Amino acid sequence: MGDQPLITLVDDPGRVGAALAALDLPVVGVDVERADADRYFRHAALVQVGGPGACILLDGMVLDDLSQLQDHLATRLTVLHAANNDVVPLAAKGVEPARLVDTAVAAAVLGLPVGLGALLEDVLGLHITDDKESFQRADWAKRPIPGPMQAYAAGDVVHLPALWAALAERLDAADRTPWFEQELTASLTNAVTDTRDWRRVRGVGRLSARQQTIARMLWEAREALARSEDIAPNLLLHDEVIVALAIEPPRTAAQLARRARRRRRMELEHAERFLAVVVEAEEHDPPPPDPDRRRWTDRDSRAFDRLREARSQVADSLGVDAGVLCASKTLKDAVRADPRDADALCDAAGLRPWQRGLLGDVLWRAYRGRSTGTPSDASSSEPESSSASEPASESAS
């Protein structure tokens, strides 16, 4: 591991400015240890700021306003690893770095390990800890913070500037800096976009229209209550319970509370609130079928499999993970959209420019049931046979 960094724990607002001033580096690593497993919103229990030889640990349990850190980072390059996990809790403390890079995103587009420990060992030959999982599961809200936990937290940031320097060189050498920039923008956008949706509840797709109405209204009521009380939604009403209650609605608040019990007892006022939602939902007429949404067909499955295979071939040729090149979900979205040309397919899949350049023609030929080849020879590939047909839409009720 080399020399241990100088670690400074700051839990007094009056000491933040002086501590940061002592860390006068052009590039700094930043990380967040969170304590929000049982809460709706992300909370930073500890914010680490560091570079070669030194790290400052800012106690997020007592430091509500870190605007001085925002000022400190304004003239520096901020390096994070898996920034999508940290930008929201940092913003809640008033910290939104003006210039930010992400070593996990860089590693992904280079085909390197994205876990920080493995990446540091691969790129810099550093081995930081053998007990990472136990530290990740530790209670970062508990005080005082033991020395080994402080050392682990510091280890997550002090090497980030050097790691980024090495990765930036590799990105330039591989002509993948534009890929990185586009993926970083997308990752940061996704991090601050609320993607929670009742349709994501496992099993809800198999419910009848009336049952889905109950599930949707229960989910919406749970979300509103979870936000207002900053409680993890599944602690209030688990997803599995939402589906079960939609299938067999309860008749009393006590019955609902018994069926909802998981890690904690449901408060009576919450049970009464959810029961009122169930009663109201049962009185609603189910919505009419969505005319723009059709059933997934066997032909769709075959087209989807061809797209995944074509994507995997390109990913293998580039030495990157297939999911980094293009997520399977986006390929499914493309099939469901019944695209009429390559541009429409790429639009439906939400491909970014670097992905379109590599995949556009290849995916379109695969979608049409033709041989795919690689990005360099896709244009010269011939149809497998004259019977290869274009997938067609099949309407469903």
N, C-alpha and C positions, 0 to 999 in steps of 0.2 A: 503493500500500500504506500510505501514511501513515508515521508515526514507527515506527522499529523498537523492539520491546519489549526491556526489560532481561532478558537470559537468564542464568540461574545454573545451571551444571552441578554436581550434587552426587553424588560417588562415595565419600564418607566417611560411615559411619553416624553419626558424632558430629556431623555438620553438618546432618543432616536436620531436626531440630527447630527450629533457629534459622532455617533457610531458609524453612520453612513459616510460622513465626511472622511473618516479614516480609511474607508474602502474606496480609494481613488483609483479606479480601474476603468479603462475605456470599454471593456466588455465584461459583463457580469452574468453569472448564473443565478437563476431564481427558481424556487420550487415552493410548493405548498403542501403541508401535511394537514389533512382535513379531519374534522370531528363532526360528521353529519349523517351517520348511518341511520339514525332515527329521526332525521329532520327532513323537511321538504326542500329547503334551500341549502345551497352549499356554503359551508362555513370554514374559514381558514383558522385552524387552531395554532398554526405556526407558519411563518413565512421566512424562508431561508434566502439570504442574499450573499453571494460569495464569488471568489475567484482563487487564483493560485495562492495557497498558503493561509487564507483567512476566510472566515464565514461569520455572518451576523445572523442570529436567530431572533426574529421579532415575534414576541408572544401575542398571537392573535386573540387569545382569550381575554386580554386586558387592553390591547391596543386596537380600538375600534376604527381610528382614523390613521391611515398610513399615507397621507398626502405628501409627507416629506420624502417617502420612498418614490412616489410619483415624480417629484421634482428631481430627485437623484437620478432616476432612470431617463429623464427627458433628454439628456445629452450623451447617453450611452446606448450601446447595443445590448439588448436583453436576450439571454439564451435560456430557453426552457426545454424540458423534455416531456413530450405529450402535453403540450400547452392547452389542448382542449379540456383537460381536467382542471386546469388552474386559472384560466382567464376569468371565469365567472366569480369564484371566491375572491380573487384579487380585485376585480372591479367593485365588489361589495365593500372593500376596504379603501376604495378611491384610487386604485392603481390600475392604469391602463397604459402599458409601455408603448411609446411612440414607434420604436424600432424593435421588432421582435422576430426571432428565428426559433425553429423547433428542431432539435436533433433527432427526434423520433420520426418526423416527416422526412427529413433528409435521409435517414437510414432506410426508410421504406422505399423511396424511389431509387435508391442505390442497390437494393436487394440485400441489405445487411440486417442483422438482428435488430429488432426494435426495442427490446428490453434494455434498460439502461446498463445493467450489470454486464450482460453479454456484449453489448455494443462497446463499452469501455474496454473490455478485455480484447475484443476483436480489433479495434482501431488503435487504442493507445497501449495495449498490453497491461492494463491495470485491473487488479482484482480488488473490489471494494469491500464485500462482505459475504459470508456464507449463510447469514441468518436473515436475509432480506424479507422473507415472507412473515416471520414473526414480528418484525418491526412494522411492516405494513398493516398487520392486524392489531398493533398496539393501540392503547387508548391515548391519543395525542391531546386530549382535553385534560388529562390528569396532571396535577402539579404536586411536587416539582418534577421536572423532566429529568430522568436518570442520565448519567453521563454517557452510557452506551447509545441511548436514543439520540442524544445531542450529536454524537459522533456520526451516527448513521445519517441524520438529517443533513449535516454538513457535507458528508460524502456525496450526497445527491447533487450538489451544486458546484463545489470547488473545481471540479474537472470539466464542467460544461464549456467554459471558454476555449480550452484546448481542444476538446472534442469537436466543437463547432468549426474551429480553424481547419482541422484535418478533414472534416466532412465537406466543408466548402471547397477545398482543393479538389476533392474527388468529384464533386458535382460539376465543377468547371471542366475537369479533365474528361468527364464522360458526356459533356454537353447536356447535362440534365438540370442545370440551374433553373431554366424556365419551368420544367416539370415541378421542381420543388416549390417555386414561387406560386404556381397555380394551386398545388395541393395545400400549401400553407394557408392561402386565402380561403379555400373551401373548408379546411378544417376549423379555422377560427370562426367562420360564418356559421358552421354547423354547431359550434360550441355555444353560441349565444342564441340559437334558434330553438324555440320550444317545439319539440317534435312529439310530445306526449299526445296520445290519441286513444280513444276508447276502442277503436278497431284493432289496436295492437294487443288487447287482452287475449291471452291464449284461450282458444275454444269458443270465442264469441262468433266466429264465422260460421259455426255449425248450428247456431241458434235460429229459431224461427224469427220472422219479422217482429212479431209482438214481443218475444223474449229479448230481442236485440234492443227494443225500445226501453224495456226495463233496465237492461244492462247499461245502456248509454246514459240514462238519467241517474242511475246509481253512481256510475263512474264520475259524471259531472258534479254531483253533489259531494262525493268524496274528495274530488280535486279542490273544490272551493273551500271545504272545511280544512283540508290538509294545508292549503296555502295560508288560510287565516290563522291557524294555530301552529304553523311550522312543524308539522308532524309528517313523517314518511307515510305516503298514502296507504301502503300495504299494512301499516300498523293500525290504521283506522278500519279498513275493510279490504281484505286481501282480494287480489284479482280472482282467485279460484272461488272465493265466496260470492263475488259479484255474479259469476256465471251460474253458480248453484242456486242463488236466490232468484235469478231470472228464470231458471227452469222450474223451480218449485217455490213460488213466492211465499214468504212467511205471513202469518195472520196476526201476530202480536209482536210488540217490541221485545218482550222477553224471549220469545222464540227466535227472533232475528239475532239477538245478542248471543244466545247459546250457540247458534250455528256459525256465528262470525268469530268465535273465540279462536285466537291463535296464540301469539306471544303475550297478549295482555287482554284483560277483561274489557269489554266494550262498555263505555259509560251509558247510562240509561238515556240521557238526553240525546246522545248520538244515535242510539238504537231507535228512538222515537222519530228522529229526523229522517233516518234512512227508511223507516217503515212508511212515513208519509210520502216519500218519493216513490216507493213501490206502489202504494195505493193510487197515486196520481198517474204513474206510468201505465197501470192496468186500464185506466180510463181513457188513455190516448189511443186513437186509431193508428195502427202501424203505418209508416210512410210507404208510398208506392215504390215499386222497384225502380232503381236508377237506370234510365234508358241508356246511359253512356257506359254502364258497367256490364260486361258480359261474362259468361261462365268460362272458366279455364278448360280448354279442350285437350284431347290427346294430340291433336296437331300442334297446339301451342307447346305441349311438353316436348315434342320432337324438335321443334324449332329452338326452344330454350336449350335443350341438350346440345344442339349443334353450335349455338352461340357460345356456350360455356367451353366446349371443346376448342373452338377457334380462338377464344380468348386465352385459354391455357397454352396453346401452341405459341402465341405471340409472347406471353409472359415468360415462358421457358426460354425463348430465344433471347429475351432481354435480361434474364436472370433476376426477375422480380416476382413477388407473390401475385397470383392471379387476382386476388381481391384488391390489391393496390392498383393494378392496371384498370380494373373495372369490377365493381361489386356485383354479385349475382342478382341482388334485388333489382338493380337498374336494368339488367338484361331482361328480367321478367317484366318490368315495366315497358320495355321496348317491344316485347312480343305482344303484350296486351294492347298496345297502341295500334296494331296493324299498320306499320309504317309502309309507305308507298315507294320510298327511295332511301338511299343511304343517309342523306341529311335528316330525314324524318326519323330514322332509327336512332341516330346519334342524339337528336333533340329529345326524343322520348326517354333515352337512357341518361340524359343529363351529362353527357361526356364533355369534359373540358378540352380546350384546343389541343393539348399535347396528346390526349387520349384519342381524339378524333383522327389526328394525323396517323396514328399507329393502327387504329382499329376500324375506322370507318368502312373502307372497302372490304376488309376481311370479314367483318361481321355481316355486312350486307350480303356477300356471297354465301356465307354460311346460312343466313336466314332464308335465302332463296333455295337452299338445298344443293349448293354447288361446292366444289372443293375450295378450301380456304388458302392453303399455302402459308406464307409468311408475309409481313408487310412489304418485303422487297419484290415478291413474285406474284402477289395476289392478282394484279391486273392482267397477268398472262394466263391465269388458270382458266380452264374450260369447264363448262357444265358437265356434271357427272353423267347425265343422260337427258334426253328430251322430255322424259316423264317427270323430272324434278319440278315440282309445282310450288308456286308462291303460297305461303300460309294465308288462309282466308278467315275472315271473321265469322264466327258462329254465334248467332244471337241466343240469348237465354232469357228466361223469365225472371 
